[in-house]
Amino acid sequence: MFSNKYKSAVNKALDVCNSVSEGDFEARIVGISETGEAGELLHAINRMIDRTDAYVRETRASLEYVADNKYFRKISERGMLGAFGEASGVINNAMETMEGRVAAFSDVVQKFEGDMGNAIGTVTGAADELKASAQNMGESTSSVSQQSVAVAAAAEEASANVSSVAAATEEMTTSVGEISEQVNLSSQITSAAVEEVRQANTDVGSLSEASKKIGEVVALIADIADQTNLLALNTSIEAARAGEAGKGFAVVASEVKSLANQTATATEEIGKQISEIQEASTRAVEAIAKIGETMGRVDEVSTTIAAAVEEQSAATQEIAGSIDMASSGTAEVSSNIQTISKSVADTNTVAGEVLESSEKLAANGDVMRSAVDGFLEEVKKVI
């Protein structure tokens, strides 16, 4: 059986050990009065609790700093013996390793945050640009579609106008041909008229010459009538002198004088008529000359008109060829407009799909940003 001294020491040790086992490292065996082995046991228990308490306190202090991502607070290894010293060294080394890894991980997280931020920003920006481009594409395709419809209508109207112009050109070609024929006929008639005017001018000239000759003959007749009248006068005078014997001569002389007077009168009248004929011939010559000049100008104008009509005919043929080309061009434009309209419709559909995809991409970018932000927040809590 234990003595009372040992029993008291065991009870003290038992109470303190129970407290320590429950985590109370403040418990100590106090008032040790025992000596010998019992006293040494109690003091040894206190030393064990002191070293364990010191180890726990140091470890707790270091780990509290570690919890705040601070790794400079190491466990003081002074006075740590045996397993406590080894454990303290292991923990300190682990803290240094953890500090390095956390620092490296923090750098990685920061780089990841920057890279992901840039990537998400790029994706979001690209999505916004894609959305804007899709909207612009949709607006552009709508505008192009409207313009295509307008161009198609204009092309159709142009085609109708070209057809009308072609018909009018054909009619103009026919009219130009008829005009050319009429101008040629007019030129021929004018040439014939010029020739006839020249012949008439020659004839009138001949008439004028004949009138001059007739005038000369009339003048000669007038001279003869004057001489006859003078002779009849002389005969009357001589008959009067002869008396009864000259009565017969007087009668004859009177008749001759009467005839001479009539001849003179007729000759004078003929002279007047000849003068009028000569004046009329002169006027006719002048008029015919003017007519000839006019006919010459008409002939020149007809020649000019014929040349102009020929040029107009060539121009009309060129216009007809151009109109044929224009007609082919408008038909090709109409065909191309139909192709463009189909392409615009396809592009509009694609623009709608791109717009929808860009909206989804923007939404995914927002979701990605939220996820990355949440992940980084959680990681930052850890480190």
DRENVOVO-936809 format. One record per residue: residue in one letter; x, y, z of N, C-alpha, C in turn. Coordinates in steps of 0.2 Angstrom, whole numbers, plus 2048, in hexadecimal, padded with zeros to 3 digits. Example, Ala and Ser with C-alpha at 12.3 -4.5 7.8 and 13.67 -1.06 7.14 Angstrom:
// DRENVOVO-936809
A8427E482783E7EA8278427F0827
S8407F58238447FB824840800827
This chain:
// DRENVOVO-936809
M8047FA800800800800804806800
F80280B7FC8068127FC805815803
S80A81980480A81D80A805823809
N80382680E7FF82C80D803832808
K80A83280980E83780580D8357FE
Y80E82F7FC80D82D7F580682E7F2
K80282C7F77FB82D7F47F98347F3
S7FB8397F77FA8407F67FD8427EF
A8038407EE8078427E880383F7E2
V8018397E27FE8367DD7F783A7DB
N7F483C7E07ED83F7DF7EF8467DC
K7F484A7DE7F68507DB7F784F7D4
A7FB84A7D37FD8497CC7F78477C7
L7F38437CA7ED8417C77E98467C5
D7E884B7CA7E38517C87E68557C3
V7EC8577C37F085B7BE7F08577B7
C7F18517B77F184D7B17EB84D7AE
N7E584C7B27DF84C7AF7DD8537AC
S7DF8597AF7DE85F7AD7E28607A6
V7E885E7A67EC85F7A07E985B79A
S7E785579C7E48517977DD854794
E7DA8587987D485C7957D6862792
G7DD8647917DF86A78E7E1870792
D7E186F7997E287479D7EA87479F
F7EE87879A7F587879C7F787D7A1
E7F28807A47F48847A97F48817B0
A7F287B7B07F28777B67F98757B8
R7FB8757BE8018737C18018707C8
I80686C7C98068697D080986E7D4
V8068717D98098767DD8098747E5
G80D8777E880E8757EF81186E7F0
I81686D7EC8198667EC81E8667F3
S81C8627F78208617FD82385B7FE
E8218577F98248507F982B8507F7
T82E84B7FA83684B7F88378447F5
G83D8437F383E83C7F083B83B7E9
E83A8357E88378337E18308377E0
A82C8377E582683A7E48268417E3
G82B8457E682C84C7E482E84D7DD
E8338497DC8368497D58318487CF
L82C8437D18278417CC8238477CB
L82184B7D081C8507D08208567CC
H8268577CE82A85D7CA82B85B7C3
A82C8547C182C8527BA8268537B6
I8208527BA81A8537B781985A7B5
N81B85F7BA81A8667B881F8687B2
R8258657B282A8677AD8278657A6
M82485F7A682185C7A081B86179E
I8178637A38118677A181486E79E
D8198717A281C87779F81F876798
R82287179782587179081F87078B
T81A86B78D81586A788811871787
D81087578D80C87B78C810880788
A81788078981B88578581A88377E
Y81B87C77C81A87A77581487C772
V80E87B77680887C774807884772
R80988877780988F77680C891770
E81388F77081789176A81388F763
T81188976380E88675D80888A75C
R80488B7617FE88F7607FF89675D
A80489A7608068A075E8088A0757
S80C89C75580F89B74E80989A749
L80589574B7FF8937467FA899746
E7F989D74B7F48A274A7F78A7745
Y7FD8A87458008AD7408008AA739
V8018A373980089F7337F98A0730
A7F48A07347ED8A17327EC8A772F
D7F08AC7317F08B372E7F58B4728
N7F78AE7267FC8AE7208038B2722
K8048B172980B8B472B80F8AF72E
Y8158AE72B8198A872C8208AA730
F8208B07328268B27358278B073D
R8218AE73F8218AC7478228A5747
K8288A374882A89C74982A89A750
I82A89375182A89075883189175B
S83189476083889576483A88E766
E83F88C76384288576584688576B
R84788B76E84B88B77484788777A
G84B88377D84887F783843879780
M84287977A83F87377784386D776
L84286877A84686277B84385C777
G84785877584485277283F85376C
A83984F76D83484F768831856767
F83185A76D82F86176C833865768
G83A86476883E86876483E86675D
E83E85F75C83D85C75583785F752
A83185E75682B86075382B868751
S82E86C75682E87375483287474E
G83887174D83C872747838870741
V83486A74183086873C82B86D73A
I82886F73F82287473E82587B73B
N82B87D73E82E88373B830882734
N83387C73283587B72B82F87B727
A82987772A82387772682087E725
M82188372A81E88972982288D723
E82988C72382D88F71E82B88D717
T82A88671782888371082188670E
M81D886713816888712816890710
E81A89371381B89B71181D89B70A
G82289770882489870181F8956FC
R81C8906FE81788D6F98118926F9
V80F8956FF80989A6FF80B8A06FB
A8118A26FC8148A86F88138A76F0
A8168A16EF81689F6E880F89E6E5
F80A89B6E980389A6E78008A16E7
S8028A56EB7FF8AC6EB8018B06E5
D8078AF6E380A8B16DC8068AE6D6
V8058A86D78018A46D27FA8A76D1
V7F78A86D77F08AA6D87F08B16D5
Q7F58B56D77F48BC6D47F58BC6CD
K7FA8B86CA7FB8B86C37F48B56C0
F7F28B06C37EB8AD6C07E68B26C0
E7E68B66C67E08BB6C67E18C06C0
G7E88C26BF7E98C76BA7E88C46B3
D7EA8BE6B27E98BB6AC7E28BA6AA
M7DE8B76AF7D78B66AF7D38BC6AE
G7D58C26B27D28C86B17D38CB6AA
N7D98CA6A77DA8CC6A07D78C869B
A7D78C269C7D38BD6987CC8BE698
I7C98BF69E7C28C069E7C08C769B
G7C58CC69D7C48D369A7C48D2692
T7C98CE6907C98CE6897C38CA686
V7C18C56897BB8C16877B58C6687
T7B48CA68D7AE8CE68D7AF8D4688
G7B58D66877B68DC6827B48D967B
A7B78D367A7B68D06737AE8CE672
A7AB8CC6787A48CB6777A08D1676
D7A28D767979F8DD6787A08E0671
E7A68DF66F7A88E16687A48DC663
L7A48D66657A08D16607998D3660
K7968D566678F8D766678E8DD662
A7938E26637928E865F7938E7658
S7978E36567988E164F7928DE64C
A7908D965078A8D564E7848DA64D
Q7838DF65277E8E465177F8E864B
N7858EB64A7878EF6447868EB63E
M7878E463E7868E063877F8DF637
G77B8DE63C7748DE63B7718E4638
E7738EA63B7718F06387738F1631
S77A8EF63077C8F06297798EC624
T7778E66267748E162276D8E3621
S76A8E66267638E96257638EF620
S7688F36217698F961C76A8F6615
V76F8F16157718EF60E76B8EB60B
S7678E860F7618E560D75C8EA60A
Q75B8F060E7568F560B7598F8605
Q7608F96057638FC5FF7628F75F9
S7638F05FA7638EB5F575C8EC5F2
V7578EC5F67508ED5F474F8F35EF
A7528F85F27518FF5EE7558FE5E7
V75B8FB5E875F8FA5E275B8F55DD
A7588F05E07558EB5DB74F8EF5D8
A74B8F35DC7468F75D97498FC5D3
A74E8FF5D57519045D07549005CA
A7578FA5CB7598F65C57538F45C1
E74D8F25C47488F05C17458F65BD
E7458FC5C07429025BC7479035B7
A74E9035B87539045B37528FF5AD
S7518F95AF74F8F45A974A8F65A5
A7448F85A873E8FB5A57409015A1
N7449055A474690B5A074A90A59A
V74F90559B75390359674F900590
S74A8FC5927468F958D7428FE589
S74090358D73C90958974190D585
V74790E58774C91158374E90D57D
A74E90757E75090257874A903573
A74490357573F90457073F90A56D
A74091057174191656E74791756A
T74C91456B752914567751910560
E74D90B56174B90755B74790C556
E74290F55973E914556742919553
M74791C55774B92155474F91F54F
T75291954F75691654A751916543
T74B91354474791353E74691A53B
S74491F54074392653E74992953B
V74F92753D75592A53A756927533
G75592153375591E52C750921527
E74A92252974592652574892D523
I74A93052974D937528753937523
S75793252375D93151F75A931518
E75592C51775292C51074F93250D
Q74C93651274993C51074E94150E
V75394151275994651175C94450A
N75D93E50976093C50375C93E4FD
L75593D4FE75193F4F87509464F7
S75094A4FD7509514FD7579544FA
S75C9504FB7639524F87629514F1
Q76094C4EF75F94A4E775B94F4E4
I7559514E77509564E575395D4E4
T75795E4EA75B9654EA7609654E4
S7639604E37699604DE7659614D7
A76095D4D675C95E4D07599654CF
A7579684D575496F4D475A9734D3
V7609724D67659774D47679764CD
E7679704CA7699704C37639734BF
E75D9724C17579764BD75897D4BD
V75A97F4C475B9874C47609894C0
R7669854C076B9874BB7699884B4
Q7659824B27629824AB75E9884AA
A75998A4AF75598F4AE7599964AE
N75E9964B276299C4B276599D4AB
T7679974A876A9984A176499A49C
D75E99749D7599984987579A0499
V7579A249F7559A94A075A9AE49D
G7619AB49E7669AF49B7659B0493
S7639AA4907629AA48975C9AE487
L7579AE48C7519B248B7539BA48B
S7589BB48F75A9C249075E9C448A
E7629C04877669C14817619C247B
A75C9BD47B7579BE4767539C5476
S7529C747C74E9CD47D7529D347B
K7599D247C75D9D847A75D9D8472
K75E9D246F75E9D24687579D5465
I7519D246874B9D546674B9DD467
G74E9DF46D74E9E646E7529EA468
E7579E746675B9EA4617579EA45A
V7539E445974F9E445374A9E9454
V7469EA4597419EF45A7449F6459
A74A9F745C74D9FD45B74E9FF454
L7509F94507519FA44974B9FC445
I7459F844773F9FA44573CA01446
A73EA0344C73CA0A44E740A0F44A
D746A0D44974AA12444747A1243D
I745A0C43B742A0B43473BA0F434
A737A0E439731A1243A732A1943A
D737A1C43E738A2343E73AA25437
Q73FA21433741A2342D73BA23428
T737A1E429731A1D42572CA23426
N72BA2542C727A2B42E72AA3142B
L731A3242B734A38428733A38421
L734A3241E733A3141672CA33414
A727A30418720A3241771FA39417
L722A3C41C721A4441D724A47417
N72AA4541572DA4840F728A47409
T726A41408721A4040371BA44403
S718A45409712A49409714A50407
I71AA5340971CA5940771DA5A400
E720A553FD721A553F671AA543F2
A716A503F570FA4F3F170BA563F2
A70CA5A3F7709A603F870BA653F3
R712A643F2715A693ED712A673E6
A712A613E5710A5E3DE708A603DC
G705A623E16FEA643E06F9A5E3DF
E6F5A5F3D96F0A5A3D86F3A543D6
A6F9A543D36FDA4E3D1700A4A3D7
G701A4D3DC704A4A3E26FFA473E7
K6F8A483E56F3A463EA6F4A3E3EC
G6F5A3B3E66F6A333E86FBA323EC
F701A353EB707A343EF705A363F7
A701A3C3F76FFA3E3FE6FBA39401
V6F7A363FE6F3A314016F7A2B403
V6FCA293FF700A23401705A25406
A707A2C40670CA2E40B708A2E412
S702A304116FEA304186FDA2941B
E6FCA244166FBA1D419702A1B41B
V707A1D41870EA1A41A70FA1D421
K70EA2442170FA2742870BA2442D
S705A2342B700A1F431703A19433
L706A1542E709A0E42F70FA0F433
A713A14431719A16435718A1743C
N712A1C43D710A1D44470EA17448
Q70AA13444708A0D44870EA08449
T712A08444718A0444671CA0744B
A71DA0D44C721A1145171EA0F458
T717A10458713A0E45E714A07460
A713A0345B7149FC45D71B9FA45F
T7209FD45B7279FC45D7289FF464
E725A05466726A0746D723A03472
E71DA0047071A9FB47571E9F5476
I7219F34707259ED47072B9EE474
G72E9F44737349F64777339F647F
K72D9F948072B9F848772A9F148A
Q7279ED4867269E648872D9E3488
I7319E44837389E148373C9E448A
S73B9EA48B73E9ED49173C9E9498
E7359E84987339E549E7359DE49E
I7359DB4987389D449873F9D349A
Q7439D849874A9D849A74B9DA4A1
E7479DE4A47479DF4AB7459D94AF
A73F9D64AC73D9D04AF7429CA4AF
S7459CA4A974B9C54A87509C64AD
T7529CD4AE7579CE4B37559CC4BA
R74F9CE4BC74D9CC4C274D9C54C3
A74A9C14BD74A9BA4BE7519B74BE
V7569BA4BB75D9B84BB75F9B84C3
E75E9BE4C57609C04CC75D9BB4D1
A7569BA4D07529B54D47559AE4D4
I7569AC4CD7589A54CC75F9A54CF
A7639AA4CF76A9AA4D27699A94DA
K7659AD4DD7639AC4E47619A54E5
I75C9A34E175999C4E275F9974E2
G7639984DD7699934DC76D9934E2
E76F9994E577399A4EB76F9964F1
T7689984F17649944F776498D4F6
M76398B4F07649834EE76A9804F0
G7709844EF7769824F07779814F8
R7759864FB775986503771980505
V76B97F50276697A50476A973503
D76D9734FD77196D4FB77796B501
E77A97150377F97050877C96E50E
V77697151077396F516771968516
S76E96651076C95F50F77295A510
T77795C50D77D95850E77F958516
T77F95E51978195E52077C95A524
I77695A52277195652677294F525
A77394D51F77494651D77A943521
A78094852278594552678394552D
A78094A52F77D949536779944538
V77494253377093C533774936533
E77993652F77D93052F78192F536
E78393453978793453F782932544
Q77C93554477693354977492C548
S77492A54277392254177891E545
A77F92054478491C54778391D54F
A78292355178192455877B92055B
T77692055777091C55977291555A
Q77691255577890B55577C90A55B
E78190F55D78590E56378090E569
I77B91356977791356F77390C570
A77190A56A76D90356A7728FE56D
G7788FE56B77D8F956E77E8FA575
S77F90057778090257E779900582
I77490157F76D8FF58376D8F8584
D76F8F457F76F8ED57F7748EB585
M77A8EE58577E8EC58B77B8EE591
A7788F45927758F759876F8F259A
S76C8EF5957668EA5977698E459A
S76F8E25977728DC59A7758DE5A1
G7788E45A177A8E65A87758E65AD
T76F8E95AB76A8E95B07678E35B2
A7678DE5AD7658D75AF76A8D45B4
E7708D55B27768D25B77758D55BE
V7748DC5BE7738E05C476D8DD5C8
S7688DB5C57628D85C87648D25CB
S7678CE5C776A8C75CA76E8C85D0
N7738CC5CF7788CD5D57748D05DB
I76F8D45DA76B8D75E07688D15E3
Q7658CC5DF7628C75E27678C35E6
T76D8C25E47728BE5E77748C25EE
I7758C85ED7768CD5F37718CC5F8
S76B8CC5F67658CC5FB7658C55FE
K7678C05FB7678B95FE76D8B9603
S7738BC6017798BD6057778C160B
V7748C760A7728CB61076E8C7615
A7698C36127658C06177698BB61B
D76D8B76177728B261B7768B6620
T7798BC61E77D8BF6227798C2628
N7738C462776F8C662D76D8C1632
T76C8BA62F76B8B56337718B3637
V7778B363477E8B263777F8B863D
A77D8BE63B77E8C464077A8C2646
G7738C064576F8BE64B7728B964F
E7758B464B7788AE64F77E8B1653
V7828B56507888B86537868BC659
L7818C065877F8C465D77D8C0663
E7798BB6627778B666777D8B366B
S7828B16667888AE66978C8B366D
S78C8B966B7908BE66F78C8BF675
E7868BF6767828C067C7848BB681
K7848B467E7858AF68278C8AF685
L7918B16807988B26827998B7687
A7958BD6877968C268C7938BF693
A78D8BB69278A8B869878F8B369B
N7928AF6977978AA69A79D8AE69D
G79F8B469A7A58B769C7A38BA6A3
D79D8BD6A479B8BF6AB79B8B96B0
V7988B36AE7988AE6B279F8AB6B4
M7A48AB6AF7AB8AA6B07AE8AF6B5
R7AC8B56B47AF8BA6B87AD8B96BF
S7A68B86C07A48B66C77A78B06CA
A7A88AB6C67AB8A56C87B28A66CA
V7B68A96C67BD8AB6C87BD8AF6CE
D7B98B46CE7B98B96D47B88B56DA
G7B38B06DA7B18AC6E07B78A86E2
F7BA8A56DD7BF8A06DE7C58A46E1
L7C78AA6DE7CC8AE6E17CB8B06E8
E7C58B26EA7C38B46F07C48AE6F5
E7C28A86F37C38A26F77CA8A06F8
V7CE8A16F37D58A06F37D98A56F8
K7D78AB6F77DA8B06FB7D88AF703
K7D28AC7047D18AA70B7D58A570D
V7D78A07097DC89B70B7E389D70C
I7E58A27077EC8A47087ED8AA70C
